[in-house]
Amino acid sequence: MARKEILIVGDRLYTDILCGYHAGVETVLVLSGEATKEEAKAYEHQPDYVMSSVDELHEAWIKSIS
């Protein structure tokens, strides 16, 4: 699988998003867990996308394939 085909989804900046950054893959921060939008804006390694929930991510994915 190519890196461009991988997306890491997580709610923690210092584990999930940082892991994706170091792996060289796109990341999605979901705000339904630990991190806040303000923390994400201030974080050194910005997520590629920020969504309010996994449901919002699912809706975006469905729209992208239809």
Biopython code that builds the backbone (N, CA, C, O; Angstrom):
import numpy as np
from Bio.PDB.StructureBuilder import StructureBuilder

atoms = [
    (1, "MET", "N", (0.851, -1.169, 0.000)),
    (1, "MET", "CA", (0.000, 0.000, 0.000)),
    (1, "MET", "C", (0.902, 1.239, 0.000)),
    (1, "MET", "O", (1.876, 1.305, 0.750)),
    (2, "ALA", "N", (0.575, 2.199, -0.830)),
    (2, "ALA", "CA", (1.341, 3.441, -0.926)),
    (2, "ALA", "C", (0.936, 4.404, 0.182)),
    (2, "ALA", "O", (-0.204, 4.379, 0.647)),
    (3, "ARG", "N", (1.862, 5.243, 0.602)),
    (3, "ARG", "CA", (1.570, 6.222, 1.657)),
    (3, "ARG", "C", (0.415, 7.130, 1.289)),
    (3, "ARG", "O", (-0.340, 7.555, 2.164)),
    (4, "LYS", "N", (0.264, 7.438, 0.003)),
    (4, "LYS", "CA", (-0.830, 8.325, -0.402)),
    (4, "LYS", "C", (-2.200, 7.673, -0.235)),
    (4, "LYS", "O", (-3.226, 8.344, -0.348)),
    (5, "GLU", "N", (-2.218, 6.375, 0.033)),
    (5, "GLU", "CA", (-3.474, 5.648, 0.228)),
    (5, "GLU", "C", (-3.815, 5.465, 1.702)),
    (5, "GLU", "O", (-4.819, 4.835, 2.034)),
    (6, "ILE", "N", (-2.982, 6.014, 2.590)),
    (6, "ILE", "CA", (-3.155, 5.812, 4.026)),
    (6, "ILE", "C", (-3.577, 7.110, 4.689)),
    (6, "ILE", "O", (-3.077, 8.185, 4.355)),
    (7, "LEU", "N", (-4.499, 6.998, 5.628)),
    (7, "LEU", "CA", (-4.982, 8.136, 6.395)),
    (7, "LEU", "C", (-5.052, 7.698, 7.855)),
    (7, "LEU", "O", (-5.745, 6.736, 8.186)),
    (8, "ILE", "N", (-4.341, 8.399, 8.718)),
    (8, "ILE", "CA", (-4.413, 8.095, 10.149)),
    (8, "ILE", "C", (-5.449, 9.015, 10.776)),
    (8, "ILE", "O", (-5.409, 10.232, 10.597)),
    (9, "VAL", "N", (-6.371, 8.418, 11.511)),
    (9, "VAL", "CA", (-7.431, 9.153, 12.186)),
    (9, "VAL", "C", (-7.222, 8.997, 13.683)),
    (9, "VAL", "O", (-7.032, 7.885, 14.175)),
    (10, "GLY", "N", (-7.256, 10.101, 14.404)),
    (10, "GLY", "CA", (-7.080, 10.018, 15.840)),
    (10, "GLY", "C", (-7.583, 11.248, 16.550)),
    (10, "GLY", "O", (-7.928, 12.254, 15.929)),
    (11, "ASP", "N", (-7.619, 11.150, 17.881)),
    (11, "ASP", "CA", (-8.088, 12.264, 18.697)),
    (11, "ASP", "C", (-6.984, 12.842, 19.588)),
    (11, "ASP", "O", (-7.240, 13.723, 20.408)),
    (12, "ARG", "N", (-5.771, 12.346, 19.422)),
    (12, "ARG", "CA", (-4.648, 12.858, 20.217)),
    (12, "ARG", "C", (-3.555, 13.381, 19.293)),
    (12, "ARG", "O", (-3.113, 12.695, 18.372)),
    (13, "LEU", "N", (-3.141, 14.589, 19.558)),
    (13, "LEU", "CA", (-2.102, 15.211, 18.744)),
    (13, "LEU", "C", (-0.750, 14.540, 18.948)),
    (13, "LEU", "O", (-0.042, 14.253, 17.983)),
    (14, "TYR", "N", (-0.393, 14.291, 20.207)),
    (14, "TYR", "CA", (0.949, 13.824, 20.544)),
    (14, "TYR", "C", (1.160, 12.328, 20.306)),
    (14, "TYR", "O", (2.279, 11.840, 20.462)),
    (15, "THR", "N", (0.135, 11.606, 19.940)),
    (15, "THR", "CA", (0.311, 10.190, 19.583)),
    (15, "THR", "C", (-0.164, 9.947, 18.161)),
    (15, "THR", "O", (0.644, 9.638, 17.285)),
    (16, "ASP", "N", (-1.441, 10.080, 17.920)),
    (16, "ASP", "CA", (-2.037, 9.741, 16.620)),
    (16, "ASP", "C", (-1.517, 10.638, 15.493)),
    (16, "ASP", "O", (-1.022, 10.145, 14.480)),
    (17, "ILE", "N", (-1.631, 11.939, 15.672)),
    (17, "ILE", "CA", (-1.229, 12.870, 14.615)),
    (17, "ILE", "C", (0.288, 12.859, 14.458)),
    (17, "ILE", "O", (0.789, 12.898, 13.335)),
    (18, "LEU", "N", (1.010, 12.809, 15.543)),
    (18, "LEU", "CA", (2.469, 12.750, 15.473)),
    (18, "LEU", "C", (2.939, 11.481, 14.767)),
    (18, "LEU", "O", (3.902, 11.525, 14.002)),
    (19, "CYS", "N", (2.286, 10.371, 15.009)),
    (19, "CYS", "CA", (2.621, 9.112, 14.335)),
    (19, "CYS", "C", (2.440, 9.258, 12.821)),
    (19, "CYS", "O", (3.312, 8.858, 12.050)),
    (20, "GLY", "N", (1.323, 9.823, 12.401)),
    (20, "GLY", "CA", (1.081, 10.032, 10.982)),
    (20, "GLY", "C", (2.094, 10.972, 10.370)),
    (20, "GLY", "O", (2.550, 10.755, 9.248)),
    (21, "TYR", "N", (2.448, 12.010, 11.095)),
    (21, "TYR", "CA", (3.458, 12.962, 10.615)),
    (21, "TYR", "C", (4.779, 12.243, 10.359)),
    (21, "TYR", "O", (5.386, 12.401, 9.300)),
    (22, "HIS", "N", (5.218, 11.456, 11.332)),
    (22, "HIS", "CA", (6.492, 10.746, 11.189)),
    (22, "HIS", "C", (6.435, 9.649, 10.123)),
    (22, "HIS", "O", (7.454, 9.310, 9.522)),
    (23, "ALA", "N", (5.259, 9.103, 9.894)),
    (23, "ALA", "CA", (5.103, 8.067, 8.865)),
    (23, "ALA", "C", (4.966, 8.675, 7.471)),
    (23, "ALA", "O", (5.061, 7.962, 6.472)),
    (24, "GLY", "N", (4.748, 9.970, 7.399)),
    (24, "GLY", "CA", (4.614, 10.623, 6.106)),
    (24, "GLY", "C", (3.274, 10.383, 5.433)),
    (24, "GLY", "O", (3.184, 10.355, 4.206)),
    (25, "VAL", "N", (2.223, 10.208, 6.248)),
    (25, "VAL", "CA", (0.886, 9.989, 5.698)),
    (25, "VAL", "C", (-0.044, 11.115, 6.153)),
    (25, "VAL", "O", (0.260, 11.836, 7.103)),
    (26, "GLU", "N", (-1.168, 11.257, 5.472)),
    (26, "GLU", "CA", (-2.144, 12.277, 5.853)),
    (26, "GLU", "C", (-2.808, 11.904, 7.168)),
    (26, "GLU", "O", (-2.943, 10.729, 7.511)),
    (27, "THR", "N", (-3.224, 12.951, 7.902)),
    (27, "THR", "CA", (-3.833, 12.741, 9.208)),
    (27, "THR", "C", (-5.148, 13.495, 9.328)),
    (27, "THR", "O", (-5.347, 14.547, 8.720)),
    (28, "VAL", "N", (-6.034, 12.926, 10.129)),
    (28, "VAL", "CA", (-7.297, 13.575, 10.476)),
    (28, "VAL", "C", (-7.398, 13.599, 11.987)),
    (28, "VAL", "O", (-7.333, 12.557, 12.639)),
    (29, "LEU", "N", (-7.556, 14.777, 12.536)),
    (29, "LEU", "CA", (-7.825, 14.926, 13.961)),
    (29, "LEU", "C", (-9.327, 15.025, 14.142)),
    (29, "LEU", "O", (-9.970, 15.889, 13.545)),
    (30, "VAL", "N", (-9.889, 14.153, 14.957)),
    (30, "VAL", "CA", (-11.312, 14.248, 15.286)),
    (30, "VAL", "C", (-11.419, 14.881, 16.666)),
    (30, "VAL", "O", (-10.712, 14.494, 17.597)),
    (31, "LEU", "N", (-12.296, 15.843, 16.783)),
    (31, "LEU", "CA", (-12.412, 16.616, 18.019)),
    (31, "LEU", "C", (-13.386, 16.008, 19.023)),
    (31, "LEU", "O", (-13.768, 16.667, 19.989)),
    (32, "SER", "N", (-13.786, 14.778, 18.809)),
    (32, "SER", "CA", (-14.730, 14.119, 19.719)),
    (32, "SER", "C", (-14.012, 13.408, 20.860)),
    (32, "SER", "O", (-14.644, 12.725, 21.665)),
    (33, "GLY", "N", (-12.706, 13.567, 20.929)),
    (33, "GLY", "CA", (-11.935, 12.913, 21.982)),
    (33, "GLY", "C", (-11.159, 13.910, 22.803)),
    (33, "GLY", "O", (-11.732, 14.827, 23.392)),
    (34, "GLU", "N", (-9.856, 13.730, 22.844)),
    (34, "GLU", "CA", (-9.001, 14.490, 23.749)),
    (34, "GLU", "C", (-8.670, 15.904, 23.285)),
    (34, "GLU", "O", (-8.807, 16.846, 24.065)),
    (35, "ALA", "N", (-8.246, 16.075, 22.059)),
    (35, "ALA", "CA", (-7.720, 17.360, 21.586)),
    (35, "ALA", "C", (-8.831, 18.359, 21.267)),
    (35, "ALA", "O", (-9.956, 17.987, 20.934)),
    (36, "THR", "N", (-8.480, 19.620, 21.380)),
    (36, "THR", "CA", (-9.399, 20.694, 21.027)),
    (36, "THR", "C", (-8.892, 21.390, 19.758)),
    (36, "THR", "O", (-7.742, 21.216, 19.356)),
    (37, "LYS", "N", (-9.768, 22.175, 19.144)),
    (37, "LYS", "CA", (-9.398, 22.914, 17.942)),
    (37, "LYS", "C", (-8.278, 23.913, 18.251)),
    (37, "LYS", "O", (-7.380, 24.113, 17.432)),
    (38, "GLU", "N", (-8.331, 24.529, 19.413)),
    (38, "GLU", "CA", (-7.310, 25.498, 19.810)),
    (38, "GLU", "C", (-5.951, 24.813, 19.977)),
    (38, "GLU", "O", (-4.928, 25.359, 19.563)),
    (39, "GLU", "N", (-5.936, 23.634, 20.574)),
    (39, "GLU", "CA", (-4.684, 22.879, 20.723)),
    (39, "GLU", "C", (-4.131, 22.489, 19.353)),
    (39, "GLU", "O", (-2.922, 22.537, 19.126)),
    (40, "ALA", "N", (-5.013, 22.110, 18.460)),
    (40, "ALA", "CA", (-4.580, 21.713, 17.114)),
    (40, "ALA", "C", (-3.934, 22.884, 16.387)),
    (40, "ALA", "O", (-2.913, 22.714, 15.720)),
    (41, "LYS", "N", (-4.522, 24.071, 16.511)),
    (41, "LYS", "CA", (-3.970, 25.253, 15.853)),
    (41, "LYS", "C", (-2.577, 25.598, 16.378)),
    (41, "LYS", "O", (-1.743, 26.124, 15.641)),
    (42, "ALA", "N", (-2.333, 25.301, 17.645)),
    (42, "ALA", "CA", (-1.059, 25.645, 18.271)),
    (42, "ALA", "C", (-0.017, 24.534, 18.149)),
    (42, "ALA", "O", (1.152, 24.749, 18.468)),
    (43, "TYR", "N", (-0.422, 23.366, 17.698)),
    (43, "TYR", "CA", (0.479, 22.214, 17.665)),
    (43, "TYR", "C", (1.513, 22.341, 16.554)),
    (43, "TYR", "O", (1.206, 22.804, 15.455)),
    (44, "GLU", "N", (2.723, 21.929, 16.847)),
    (44, "GLU", "CA", (3.831, 22.032, 15.898)),
    (44, "GLU", "C", (3.574, 21.274, 14.595)),
    (44, "GLU", "O", (3.906, 21.767, 13.517)),
    (45, "HIS", "N", (2.991, 20.092, 14.687)),
    (45, "HIS", "CA", (2.745, 19.248, 13.514)),
    (45, "HIS", "C", (1.241, 19.238, 13.232)),
    (45, "HIS", "O", (0.491, 18.452, 13.811)),
    (46, "GLN", "N", (0.825, 20.109, 12.349)),
    (46, "GLN", "CA", (-0.589, 20.296, 12.049)),
    (46, "GLN", "C", (-1.194, 19.057, 11.392)),
    (46, "GLN", "O", (-0.588, 18.476, 10.493)),
    (47, "PRO", "N", (-2.383, 18.651, 11.834)),
    (47, "PRO", "CA", (-3.093, 17.592, 11.108)),
    (47, "PRO", "C", (-3.503, 18.118, 9.739)),
    (47, "PRO", "O", (-3.691, 19.321, 9.559)),
    (48, "ASP", "N", (-3.637, 17.220, 8.786)),
    (48, "ASP", "CA", (-4.060, 17.627, 7.449)),
    (48, "ASP", "C", (-5.527, 18.061, 7.435)),
    (48, "ASP", "O", (-5.918, 18.960, 6.690)),
    (49, "TYR", "N", (-6.319, 17.411, 8.265)),
    (49, "TYR", "CA", (-7.750, 17.713, 8.353)),
    (49, "TYR", "C", (-8.159, 17.710, 9.811)),
    (49, "TYR", "O", (-7.592, 16.976, 10.620)),
    (50, "VAL", "N", (-9.149, 18.534, 10.150)),
    (50, "VAL", "CA", (-9.737, 18.546, 11.491)),
    (50, "VAL", "C", (-11.238, 18.417, 11.308)),
    (50, "VAL", "O", (-11.853, 19.189, 10.572)),
    (51, "MET", "N", (-11.824, 17.431, 11.987)),
    (51, "MET", "CA", (-13.261, 17.191, 11.873)),
    (51, "MET", "C", (-13.847, 17.050, 13.269)),
    (51, "MET", "O", (-13.157, 16.653, 14.208)),
    (52, "SER", "N", (-15.106, 17.375, 13.392)),
    (52, "SER", "CA", (-15.740, 17.355, 14.709)),
    (52, "SER", "C", (-15.934, 15.946, 15.252)),
    (52, "SER", "O", (-15.956, 15.741, 16.465)),
    (53, "SER", "N", (-16.075, 14.973, 14.351)),
    (53, "SER", "CA", (-16.341, 13.600, 14.807)),
    (53, "SER", "C", (-16.006, 12.597, 13.702)),
    (53, "SER", "O", (-15.750, 12.971, 12.557)),
    (54, "VAL", "N", (-16.015, 11.344, 14.064)),
    (54, "VAL", "CA", (-15.830, 10.282, 13.077)),
    (54, "VAL", "C", (-17.024, 10.259, 12.124)),
    (54, "VAL", "O", (-16.874, 9.929, 10.947)),
    (55, "ASP", "N", (-18.188, 10.602, 12.621)),
    (55, "ASP", "CA", (-19.369, 10.683, 11.745)),
    (55, "ASP", "C", (-19.164, 11.713, 10.631)),
    (55, "ASP", "O", (-19.525, 11.466, 9.480)),
    (56, "GLU", "N", (-18.589, 12.859, 10.972)),
    (56, "GLU", "CA", (-18.316, 13.878, 9.952)),
    (56, "GLU", "C", (-17.311, 13.356, 8.931)),
    (56, "GLU", "O", (-17.449, 13.608, 7.734)),
    (57, "LEU", "N", (-16.310, 12.636, 9.400)),
    (57, "LEU", "CA", (-15.331, 12.029, 8.500)),
    (57, "LEU", "C", (-16.014, 11.033, 7.568)),
    (57, "LEU", "O", (-15.745, 11.020, 6.367)),
    (58, "HIS", "N", (-16.883, 10.213, 8.110)),
    (58, "HIS", "CA", (-17.611, 9.234, 7.308)),
    (58, "HIS", "C", (-18.450, 9.919, 6.236)),
    (58, "HIS", "O", (-18.458, 9.485, 5.084)),
    (59, "GLU", "N", (-19.153, 10.981, 6.604)),
    (59, "GLU", "CA", (-19.964, 11.721, 5.639)),
    (59, "GLU", "C", (-19.094, 12.301, 4.523)),
    (59, "GLU", "O", (-19.478, 12.259, 3.354)),
    (60, "ALA", "N", (-17.931, 12.842, 4.875)),
    (60, "ALA", "CA", (-17.022, 13.412, 3.878)),
    (60, "ALA", "C", (-16.522, 12.323, 2.935)),
    (60, "ALA", "O", (-16.404, 12.543, 1.729)),
    (61, "TRP", "N", (-16.231, 11.160, 3.483)),
    (61, "TRP", "CA", (-15.757, 10.047, 2.665)),
    (61, "TRP", "C", (-16.843, 9.597, 1.697)),
    (61, "TRP", "O", (-16.571, 9.379, 0.517)),
    (62, "ILE", "N", (-18.067, 9.457, 2.185)),
    (62, "ILE", "CA", (-19.191, 9.050, 1.327)),
    (62, "ILE", "C", (-19.366, 10.043, 0.184)),
    (62, "ILE", "O", (-19.575, 9.636, -0.958)),
    (63, "LYS", "N", (-19.283, 11.337, 0.476)),
    (63, "LYS", "CA", (-19.417, 12.356, -0.574)),
    (63, "LYS", "C", (-18.290, 12.250, -1.583)),
    (63, "LYS", "O", (-18.497, 12.487, -2.773)),
    (64, "SER", "N", (-17.107, 11.898, -1.124)),
    (64, "SER", "CA", (-15.952, 11.851, -2.035)),
    (64, "SER", "C", (-16.005, 10.674, -3.001)),
    (64, "SER", "O", (-15.394, 10.725, -4.068)),
    (65, "ILE", "N", (-16.727, 9.618, -2.644)),
    (65, "ILE", "CA", (-16.776, 8.445, -3.525)),
    (65, "ILE", "C", (-18.040, 8.411, -4.370)),
    (65, "ILE", "O", (-18.180, 7.549, -5.237)),
    (66, "SER", "N", (-18.967, 9.342, -4.129)),
    (66, "SER", "CA", (-20.193, 9.320, -4.929)),
    (66, "SER", "C", (-20.172, 10.319, -6.040)),
    (66, "SER", "O", (-21.136, 10.418, -6.799)),
]
sb = StructureBuilder()
sb.init_structure("model")
sb.init_model(0)
sb.init_chain("A")
sb.init_seg("    ")
for serial, (resi, resn, name, xyz) in enumerate(atoms, 1):
    if name == "N":
        sb.init_residue(resn, " ", resi, " ")
    sb.init_atom(name, np.array(xyz, "f"), 0.0, 1.0, " ", f" {name:<3s}", serial, name[0])
structure = sb.get_structure()
